[in-house]
C-alpha cells in the first residue's frame, strides 16, 4: 500500500516537474527571440520595398494584397491593393484574412496598426533602411518574419547584396571635385520638392560618389522647391523619378520650372531619371542603381580598375 502511494506521488511530481520545465523553456525561447514564426500562408505587405524583398525571397505566391507603391516585380502590380502605405485603413486589410501583415515604420497610421493587432492579426513592423548600409539588415528582418526557411534565404540574399554594394563602392573614382547632385521629387505642378538629408536619395547619391546638393545646403527630408535655393545650390546634375518627370512633361517640361534652366544641370540638360521604387526602395536592386548613377555622373571607374 505504501509502495503504491509512493509510486503515485512520484509520478505526480514527475508530471509537475515536466510541466514546469516545459513552461520555463517555452518562456525562455519566447523571451530570447530564438524561435522563428511558422511560414505564413496569407501575407499582406504594407510597403512596396518590403513587397519587392518578399518576391526576391521566393514568397510572392504567399502575398494576397499589397499597397499601391508595390510596382516591382511585374507580378506585384497584378495583386489586389489595400491603399497607400502612409494612409491605410484596417477594413481593406482585414478583408483578405491575412496571417501576417508586414511593413516598416513608414506604414500607418498607428491607429490602423493598433486596430489590426486588436483584431488578433500578427503585425510585424521592421526597421526600414535609412542608408545604403542598412539594406542587408532590412533584408534579413523581412526573412525572419517569414519563418526559418525564408530567414536562411534572406541571410544569403543579404550577403550577396552586401558583396555587390562593396564591389561597386570599390569602383568609385576619387575626383578632385565631387559632382553636386540635386534630387527633385515631382508630382505635377502642385507637388515639387527637393530632397536633403534623410530623403533616401541622399545616401544613394553619396554612395555613388556625388554630393547631395540638398544635404550640402542644410536641408533635411523634403522641402518645397524654391527656384532661388535651387540656383544657389549649383547642381551639376538633377535626378528625378520617372513618374515625376513624366508628370511635368518630361525633360522639356522640367526645364520650364522656375530656376531649373538657370542651374549648371539645367543649362547642360544633365537630367537623370530612375524608376521610383528602384531608386528610393533601398533593396536588392540598389547596387545596380548606384552603378548607373555613378556612371552617369562620371565617378565610376572601369570594372578592371582597382
C-alpha positions in Angstrom: 0.0 0.0 0.0 2.8 2.4 1.0 4.8 1.5 -2.2 1.7 2.2 -4.3 1.2 5.6 -2.7 4.8 6.5 -3.1 4.7 5.5 -6.7 1.6 7.6 -7.3 3.3 10.6 -5.6 6.5 10.1 -7.6 4.5 10.0 -10.9 2.7 13.2 -9.9 5.9 15.1 -9.1 7.4 14.0 -12.4 4.3 15.4 -14.2 4.6 18.7 -12.3 8.3 18.9 -13.0 7.9 18.2 -16.7 5.1 20.8 -17.0 7.1 23.4 -15.0 10.3 22.8 -17.0 8.4 22.9 -20.3 6.7 26.1 -19.4 10.0 27.7 -18.3 11.7 26.5 -21.5 8.9 27.9 -23.7 9.2 31.3 -21.9 12.9 31.3 -22.3 12.7 30.7 -26.0 10.0 33.2 -26.5 11.9 35.8 -24.5 15.1 35.3 -26.3 13.5 35.6 -29.8 15.3 32.5 -30.8 12.2 30.8 -32.2 11.0 31.8 -35.7 7.4 32.0 -36.5 5.8 29.5 -38.8 5.8 30.3 -42.5 2.7 32.5 -43.2 0.3 31.5 -46.0 -1.6 34.7 -46.5 0.6 37.8 -46.4 -0.4 41.5 -46.8 2.6 43.8 -47.4 2.2 47.4 -46.5 5.2 48.8 -48.4 6.5 48.5 -52.0 10.1 47.9 -50.9 9.0 45.1 -48.5 6.9 43.5 -51.2 10.0 43.5 -53.5 12.0 41.7 -50.9 9.3 39.1 -50.3 9.3 38.3 -54.0 13.1 38.2 -54.1 13.0 35.6 -51.3 10.6 33.4 -53.3 7.4 34.1 -51.3 5.5 36.2 -53.8 2.9 33.4 -54.1 2.0 33.9 -50.4 1.0 37.6 -51.0 -2.7 38.2 -51.1 -2.6 42.0 -51.2 -0.1 44.9 -51.3 -0.1 48.7 -51.2 -0.1 50.9 -54.3 3.6 51.6 -54.1 4.3 47.9 -55.0 5.4 48.2 -58.6 8.1 45.6 -58.8 8.3 42.9 -59.9 5.5 42.9 -62.6 3.6 40.3 -60.6 3.2 42.7 -57.7 1.3 45.2 -59.9 -1.3 42.5 -60.5 -2.1 41.9 -56.9 -5.1 43.4 -55.1 -4.4 46.8 -53.5 -5.1 47.9 -49.9 -4.4 51.7 -50.4 -1.3 53.8 -49.9 1.3 52.8 -47.3 1.0 56.0 -45.2 -2.8 56.3 -45.2 -4.0 52.7 -44.6 -7.4 51.7 -43.2 -7.9 48.4 -41.3 -11.0 47.2 -43.2 -9.4 46.6 -46.6 -6.6 44.7 -45.0 -8.8 42.5 -42.8 -10.9 41.6 -45.8 -8.1 39.4 -47.0 -7.8 37.5 -43.8 -4.0 37.6 -43.6 -2.0 35.6 -41.1 0.9 38.1 -41.5 0.8 41.8 -42.0 4.3 43.2 -42.6 5.7 46.7 -43.2 8.2 49.2 -42.0 7.9 52.4 -39.9 6.5 54.4 -42.9 3.3 52.2 -42.8 0.4 53.7 -40.9 -1.2 55.5 -39.4 -0.5 54.0 -36.0 -4.2 53.7 -35.2 -4.7 51.3 -38.1 -1.9 49.1 -36.9 -3.4 49.1 -33.4 -6.8 48.0 -34.8 -5.2 45.2 -36.8 -3.5 43.9 -33.7 -6.7 44.2 -31.7 -8.4 42.1 -34.3 -5.9 39.3 -33.5 -3.7 39.7 -36.5 0.1 39.3 -36.5 1.6 42.7 -37.4 5.3 42.9 -37.9 6.9 46.4 -38.4 10.5 46.2 -39.2 13.2 48.9 -39.1 13.5 50.4 -42.6 16.8 51.2 -44.3 17.8 54.8 -43.7 21.1 54.4 -45.6 22.6 52.0 -48.2 24.5 50.3 -45.4 21.2 49.3 -43.7 20.0 47.2 -46.7 21.4 43.8 -45.6 19.8 44.1 -42.2 16.5 45.1 -43.7 16.5 42.0 -46.0 17.3 39.7 -43.0 14.5 41.3 -41.0 11.9 40.6 -43.7 13.1 37.0 -44.0 13.0 36.4 -40.2 9.3 37.4 -40.2 8.5 34.8 -42.9 10.0 31.8 -41.0 13.1 29.7 -40.8 13.5 28.8 -44.4 12.9 32.3 -45.6 15.4 33.6 -43.0 18.1 31.3 -44.4 17.3 32.7 -47.9 17.3 36.2 -46.6 20.8 35.8 -45.0 22.1 34.6 -48.3 20.5 37.4 -50.3 21.7 40.0 -47.7 25.3 38.7 -48.1 25.1 38.8 -51.9 23.7 42.3 -51.9 26.3 43.5 -49.5 29.0 42.0 -51.7 27.6 43.8 -54.7 27.5 47.1 -52.8 31.1 46.7 -51.8 32.2 45.8 -55.3 30.5 49.0 -56.7 32.0 51.1 -53.9 35.5 50.0 -54.8 34.9 51.2 -58.4 34.0 54.8 -57.3 36.8 57.1 -58.5 38.3 59.7 -56.3 37.8 63.0 -58.1 39.1 66.5 -57.2 35.6 67.9 -57.2 32.7 65.6 -56.5 29.7 66.4 -58.7 26.8 68.1 -57.0 23.5 66.2 -57.5 20.1 67.6 -56.6 17.2 65.2 -56.2 13.8 66.6 -57.1 10.5 64.8 -56.1 7.8 65.9 -58.5 4.1 65.1 -58.9 2.8 67.6 -61.5 2.8 71.4 -60.9 1.4 71.1 -57.4 3.9 68.8 -55.7 7.5 69.9 -56.2 10.1 69.1 -53.5 13.9 68.9 -53.2 15.5 66.2 -51.1 18.0 66.7 -48.3 19.5 64.6 -45.5 17.3 61.5 -44.8 15.4 61.7 -48.1 16.7 58.3 -49.1 18.2 59.8 -52.3 21.0 61.4 -50.3 22.5 58.0 -49.3 22.4 56.7 -52.9 24.0 59.9 -54.3 26.7 59.8 -51.6 27.5 56.1 -52.2 27.8 56.8 -55.9 30.5 59.4 -55.2 28.4 62.5 -55.6 27.5 65.3 -53.2 23.8 65.6 -52.4 23.0 69.3 -53.1 20.1 69.4 -50.6 22.1 68.0 -47.8 25.0 70.3 -48.5 22.6 73.2 -48.3 21.4 72.1 -44.8 18.1 70.6 -45.9 16.5 67.7 -44.0 14.0 65.4 -45.6 12.0 67.0 -48.3 11.4 70.8 -48.7 9.3 72.7 -51.2 11.3 73.5 -54.3 12.5 77.1 -54.2 13.9 78.5 -57.5 16.3 80.7 -55.7 17.6 77.9 -53.4 18.0 75.5 -56.3 20.0 78.0 -58.3 22.2 78.7 -55.3 22.9 75.0 -54.9 24.5 75.0 -58.4 23.8 71.3 -59.1 25.8 69.6 -61.8 23.1 67.0 -62.2 19.4 66.8 -61.4 17.9 63.4 -60.5 14.2 62.8 -60.7 11.9 59.8 -60.5 10.5 58.5 -63.8 6.8 59.1 -62.9 7.6 62.5 -61.5 9.5 63.6 -64.7 6.6 62.4 -66.8 4.1 64.3 -64.7 5.8 67.7 -65.6 6.1 66.9 -69.3 9.5 65.2 -69.5 12.9 67.0 -69.6 11.5 69.9 -71.7 8.7 70.4 -69.1 11.2 70.2 -66.2 13.4 72.9 -67.8 10.4 75.2 -67.8 10.1 75.1 -64.0 11.4 78.2 -62.4 15.1 78.1 -61.6 15.9 74.7 -63.2 17.3 76.1 -66.5 19.5 78.5 -64.6 21.4 75.7 -62.9 24.5 74.1 -64.4 22.5 70.9 -64.7 19.7 72.6 -66.5 21.9 74.6 -68.8 23.7 71.3 -69.9 20.5 69.3 -69.7 22.0 66.9 -67.3 18.7 65.4 -66.1 18.7 61.8 -64.9 15.6 59.7 -64.3 15.2 56.5 -62.3 12.3 54.1 -61.5 10.6 55.3 -58.3 10.8 52.1 -56.3 14.2 51.1 -57.6 15.8 54.4 -56.6 14.2 55.1 -53.2 13.4 51.5 -52.2 16.9 50.7 -50.8 16.8 46.9 -51.5 18.4 44.2 -53.6 18.4 46.4 -56.8 20.2 49.3 -55.1 23.7 48.2 -56.2 22.6 48.4 -59.8 21.1 51.9 -59.2 24.3 53.1 -57.7 26.4 51.8 -60.5 24.1 53.5 -63.1 24.2 56.8 -61.2 28.0 56.7 -60.8 28.4 56.0 -64.5 26.1 58.9 -65.4 27.9 61.5 -63.1 31.4 60.3 -64.1 32.5 58.7 -60.8 32.6 55.1 -61.9 35.9 53.5 -62.8 36.1 50.7 -65.3 35.5 47.1 -64.0 39.2 46.1 -64.1 40.4 49.2 -62.3 41.4 48.9 -58.6 
